[in-house]
């Protein structure tokens, strides 16, 4: 029971952080939508992700595991289908510069917006899991 509540909380917080970091992620409906999104993401990762991993096993072998990242993109797309208040749209990343490291301004179409959101979501959830274990 504790792990279920922890996962729902982590995914809800990660969805909130996504709306703060990426301008293409829009969540309307407030706090109940974050909780619903956390519940739906927990269920999708619990039920659908193992099925996707089994189906994509040959592609994972061919790509040496890189295709497993796209299962997260598919899961994020399914979240937007199941929870209509969560939308991921195309957006323009404004760029970033720090200590000589420069990321230029770039336009992300819908697919790349899902890829960037999935990457950010997994990084945020991994950080929250690391933070709790410390």
Secondary structure, DSSP 8 states (H G I E B T S, - for coil): -HHHHHHHHHHHHHHHHHHHH-TTEEE-STHHHHHHHHHHHHHIIIIIHHHHHHHTHHHHHHTTTTTHHHHHHHHHHHHHHH-TTEEE--EEE--EEETTEEE--EEE-HHHHHHHHHHHHHHHHHHHHHHHH-
